[in-house]
């Protein structure tokens, strides 16, 4: 079993649902931090869901959370676990420049 700490940065400027992190078939991911930065003077909203592959269902983590203009915010207060083939997805309400930084532990 290997443990690797990782960082994933995603720049979003689309209203389409976007996969941020997807665990492999032999991997468990423990997300420690989701840092969201709004790089504009606008105030879009962001929603995050987890696609649970074992249940074939999508579960809401954050629903239309408002982002403050030109500001960063930590979204997690407790770790979030993704099991094999689960995916963390994000959707923003506008095409504003949003950066999402995710730190996590990958266990294989």
Secondary structure, 3 states (H helix, E strand, C coil): CCEEEEEEEEEECCCCCEEEEECCCCCEEEEEEEEEEECCCCCCEEEEEEEECCCCEEEEEEEEEECCCCEEEECCCCCEEECCCCEEEEEECCCCCEEEEEEEEEEC
